[in-house]
Amino acid sequence: MKDYTPRPDLLAGRVILVTGAGSGLGRAASLAYARHGATVALLGRNEAKLEAVYDEILAAGGPEPAMFPYDLATADDRSLETLANTIAHHLKRLDGVLHSAHQFFSLTPLHLQTLEQWQTLMRVNLIAPFALTRACLPLLQQAQDASVIFTGETHGHHPSAYWGGYAVAKSGLETLTRVWADELGADGNPRINTLIPGPVATTLRSRTHPGLAPETVASADDLMPWYLYLIGADSRAIRGQIVECQT
Ligand SMILES: NC(=O)c1ccc[n+]([C@@H]2O[C@H](COP(=O)([O-])OP(=O)(O)OC[C@H]3O[C@@H](n4cnc5c(N)ncnc54)[C@H](OP(=O)(O)O)[C@@H]3O)[C@@H](O)[C@H]2O)c1
């Protein structure tokens, strides 16, 4: 997939919802999806960051995006349903969801992690991706080749000390992927996969590995071939998979 070269119009006419669209991998994917023709629905907490991505897409000549300032930590079924209805009303369709938003506190031994922190970690990193996908399901099922990408984490796949509730939530996404893909079946729509980026030079990386030079790991842009491949119709046969980016 590293060498995947998408056609310029891979996502023309499609609508893709991206969570965590204001920074890091979500921002890079939003720009890449728009460059390939998608109308991107940008979701994040910070409106100023979403506006900056909105402006960048327009400046690059991409289709006008939509912005959804929304806090996934306080998500509930009713507001998620309203969000899905708003997408249906204004954008008319939904062909994919990239769940890139995440909540991280710090690397800490389990005995120092609190119930409140775990509740937030589970809500943002596991429950919200499930509930948002569920709310969007009727819309996704109307599209021809809909694709849902959960963003996993190496330490959810290979658990290790100090990643605590973050790793537990991320490993839950892998189970969610397999359960959902099994329910949807071999030809099911949407197809659901988890993508594990590996180390990437973003804000998160600077918090988990302070002092490590960002140029020692991949940039968010380096990973866009995977993000484009999995969201577009070329990966039609990939479903229920845990895909690890290898740069
Ligand atoms: N960077 C890495 O090395 C690495 C490695 C493995 C996996 N990943 C995964 O890749 C994904 C993206 O990571 P990143 O490094 O790009 O992170 P990032 O730059 O920190 O971006 C995270 C985004 O999540 C949004 N967000 C956080 N809490 C939210 C909430 N409650 N509601 C809505 N949005 C919220 C933030 O939006 P606001 O700023 O608007 O709050 C921000 O735009 C994550 O799922 C992460 O686990 C990253």
The ligand as an SDF file (V2000), in Angstrom:
LIG
                    3D

 48 52  0  0  0  0  0  0  0  0999 V2000
    0.7950   10.2350   16.1090 N   0  0  0  0  0  0  0  0  0  0  0  0
    1.1280    8.9830   16.3180 C   0  0  0  0  0  0  0  0  0  0  0  0
    2.3040    8.6170   16.4660 O   0  0  0  0  0  0  0  0  0  0  0  0
    0.0390    7.9280   16.3400 C   0  0  0  0  0  0  0  0  0  0  0  0
    0.4250    6.5920   16.4470 C   0  0  0  0  0  0  0  0  0  0  0  0
   -0.5630    5.6200   16.4840 C   0  0  0  0  0  0  0  0  0  0  0  0
   -1.8930    5.9750   16.4250 C   0  0  0  0  0  0  0  0  0  0  0  0
   -2.2470    7.2660   16.3020 N   0  0  0  0  0  0  0  0  0  0  0  0
   -3.6710    7.5710   16.2310 C   0  0  0  0  0  0  0  0  0  0  0  0
   -3.9240    8.4440   15.1560 O   0  0  0  0  0  0  0  0  0  0  0  0
   -5.0560    9.2590   15.4660 C   0  0  0  0  0  0  0  0  0  0  0  0
   -4.7060   10.6990   15.2060 C   0  0  0  0  0  0  0  0  0  0  0  0
   -3.6390   11.0250   16.0510 O   0  0  0  0  0  0  0  0  0  0  0  0
   -2.7970   12.3620   15.8440 P   0  0  0  0  0  0  0  0  0  0  0  0
   -1.4100   12.0430   16.2300 O   0  0  0  0  0  0  0  0  0  0  0  0
   -3.0940   12.9140   14.5200 O   0  0  0  0  0  0  0  0  0  0  0  0
   -3.4450   13.2630   16.9870 O   0  0  0  0  0  0  0  0  0  0  0  0
   -3.5820   14.8380   17.1960 P   0  0  0  0  0  0  0  0  0  0  0  0
   -2.7290   15.6150   16.2670 O   0  0  0  0  0  0  0  0  0  0  0  0
   -3.4320   15.0200   18.6690 O   0  0  0  0  0  0  0  0  0  0  0  0
   -5.1150   15.0990   16.7880 O   0  0  0  0  0  0  0  0  0  0  0  0
   -6.1450   14.5750   17.5600 C   0  0  0  0  0  0  0  0  0  0  0  0
   -7.4400   15.2380   17.1630 C   0  0  0  0  0  0  0  0  0  0  0  0
   -8.4740   14.6730   17.9770 O   0  0  0  0  0  0  0  0  0  0  0  0
   -9.4010   15.6980   18.2600 C   0  0  0  0  0  0  0  0  0  0  0  0
  -10.1200   15.4390   19.4910 N   0  0  0  0  0  0  0  0  0  0  0  0
   -9.5940   15.1600   20.7120 C   0  0  0  0  0  0  0  0  0  0  0  0
  -10.5760   15.0010   21.6110 N   0  0  0  0  0  0  0  0  0  0  0  0
  -11.7420   15.1990   20.9580 C   0  0  0  0  0  0  0  0  0  0  0  0
  -13.1050   15.2050   21.3560 C   0  0  0  0  0  0  0  0  0  0  0  0
  -13.4530   14.9650   22.6200 N   0  0  0  0  0  0  0  0  0  0  0  0
  -14.0500   15.4590   20.4330 N   0  0  0  0  0  0  0  0  0  0  0  0
  -13.7080   15.7180   19.1420 C   0  0  0  0  0  0  0  0  0  0  0  0
  -12.4270   15.7250   18.7120 N   0  0  0  0  0  0  0  0  0  0  0  0
  -11.4620   15.4780   19.6000 C   0  0  0  0  0  0  0  0  0  0  0  0
   -8.5690   16.9550   18.3810 C   0  0  0  0  0  0  0  0  0  0  0  0
   -9.4150   18.0200   18.0160 O   0  0  0  0  0  0  0  0  0  0  0  0
   -9.4250   19.4300   18.7880 P   0  0  0  0  0  0  0  0  0  0  0  0
   -8.0400   19.9470   18.6740 O   0  0  0  0  0  0  0  0  0  0  0  0
  -10.4350   20.1570   17.9950 O   0  0  0  0  0  0  0  0  0  0  0  0
   -9.8300   19.1430   20.1800 O   0  0  0  0  0  0  0  0  0  0  0  0
   -7.4520   16.7300   17.3750 C   0  0  0  0  0  0  0  0  0  0  0  0
   -7.7710   17.3540   16.1460 O   0  0  0  0  0  0  0  0  0  0  0  0
   -5.4430    8.9530   16.9090 C   0  0  0  0  0  0  0  0  0  0  0  0
   -6.5510    8.0990   16.9120 O   0  0  0  0  0  0  0  0  0  0  0  0
   -4.2140    8.2610   17.4760 C   0  0  0  0  0  0  0  0  0  0  0  0
   -4.5230    7.3130   18.4540 O   0  0  0  0  0  0  0  0  0  0  0  0
   -1.3200    8.2660   16.2520 C   0  0  0  0  0  0  0  0  0  0  0  0
  1  2  1  0
  2  3  2  0
  2  4  1  0
  4  5  1  0
  4 48  2  0
  5  6  2  0
  6  7  1  0
  7  8  2  0
  8  9  1  0
  8 48  1  0
  9 10  1  0
  9 46  1  0
 10 11  1  0
 11 12  1  0
 11 44  1  0
 12 13  1  0
 13 14  1  0
 14 15  2  0
 14 16  1  0
 14 17  1  0
 17 18  1  0
 18 19  2  0
 18 20  1  0
 18 21  1  0
 21 22  1  0
 22 23  1  0
 23 24  1  0
 23 42  1  0
 24 25  1  0
 25 26  1  0
 25 36  1  0
 26 27  1  0
 26 35  1  0
 27 28  2  0
 28 29  1  0
 29 30  1  0
 29 35  2  0
 30 31  1  0
 30 32  2  0
 32 33  1  0
 33 34  2  0
 34 35  1  0
 36 37  1  0
 36 42  1  0
 37 38  1  0
 38 39  2  0
 38 40  1  0
 38 41  1  0
 42 43  1  0
 44 45  1  0
 44 46  1  0
 46 47  1  0
M  CHG  2   8   1  16  -1
M  END
$$$$
